[in-house]
Amino acid sequence: MKAPELYEELKHLAEKLDITVVEHSFKATNTRAQSGLCKVHERWHYVMDKNRLLSEKIDLLAECLASLDTEAVFVVPAVRALLHRKLAPAESAKKAPLK
């Protein structure tokens, strides 16, 4: 799977988990903001720095999603493989649902 397709599949998986992925430019804020998961008004959002390279966006979003319980939703095999690579074997049993 090509990188743009992989990123789209990761964003689609996030949507299935009720996480809204938004991209913003952090350069304009003049702060040291980082991409990451946050909860705003009882809704989960993953705020991505739109100036990151596509490969970095994939890594960041995959690391976040790998830490969550995705067993209840269909995950494209290429994405599932990526999520498994992001987790250490000991951590794979520690996946947590979003609350």
C-alpha positions in Angstrom: 0.0 0.0 0.0 1.3 3.4 -0.9 1.9 6.1 1.7 -1.0 8.4 0.8 -3.4 5.4 0.9 -2.0 4.2 4.2 -2.5 7.6 5.8 -6.1 7.7 4.5 -6.7 4.3 5.9 -5.3 5.3 9.3 -7.5 8.4 9.3 -10.5 6.1 8.4 -9.6 3.8 11.3 -9.5 6.8 13.6 -13.0 7.8 12.5 -14.2 4.3 13.3 -12.9 4.8 16.8 -14.7 8.2 17.1 -11.5 10.1 16.8 -11.5 13.2 14.5 -8.2 13.8 12.7 -7.6 17.4 12.0 -4.5 19.0 10.4 -3.3 22.5 11.5 -0.2 24.4 10.8 1.7 24.9 14.1 4.1 27.3 12.5 1.7 30.2 12.7 1.1 29.8 16.4 4.8 30.4 17.4 4.5 27.8 20.0 6.1 24.4 20.6 2.9 22.5 19.9 3.1 18.8 19.0 0.8 16.5 17.1 -1.3 14.3 19.4 -4.5 13.0 20.8 -6.7 15.2 23.0 -10.2 15.4 24.3 -12.3 18.5 23.7 -15.9 18.8 24.9 -16.2 15.1 25.4 -14.9 14.3 21.8 -11.6 12.8 20.9 -9.4 14.6 18.3 -6.0 13.9 16.9 -4.4 17.2 16.0 -1.8 16.7 13.3 0.9 19.2 12.3 0.1 19.6 8.6 3.7 20.6 7.9 5.1 17.2 8.8 6.3 14.8 6.1 3.7 12.2 5.1 5.9 9.5 6.6 6.0 11.3 9.9 2.2 11.7 9.9 1.8 8.0 9.3 4.2 7.1 12.1 2.5 9.6 14.6 -1.0 8.5 13.9 -0.1 4.8 13.8 1.6 5.0 17.2 -1.5 6.6 18.6 -3.9 4.1 17.1 -1.6 1.1 18.1 -2.1 1.9 21.7 -5.9 1.7 21.4 -8.2 -1.3 21.3 -9.0 -1.9 17.6 -10.3 -5.5 17.9 -14.0 -4.5 17.6 -13.6 -2.8 14.2 -12.4 -4.0 10.8 -8.8 -2.9 10.1 -7.3 -3.2 6.7 -4.5 -5.8 6.8 -1.7 -3.4 5.9 -2.8 -1.0 8.6 -3.2 -3.9 11.2 0.4 -5.0 10.3 1.7 -1.4 10.8 -0.1 -1.1 14.2 1.5 -4.4 15.4 4.9 -3.2 14.3 4.4 0.0 16.4 3.8 -1.9 19.6 6.4 -3.8 21.6 5.3 -7.5 22.2 4.9 -6.8 25.9 2.7 -3.8 25.3 0.3 -5.5 22.9 -1.7 -6.8 25.8 -2.1 -3.3 27.3 -4.3 -1.8 24.7 -7.0 0.4 26.2 -10.4 1.6 25.0 -11.0 5.3 24.8 -13.0 6.7 27.7 
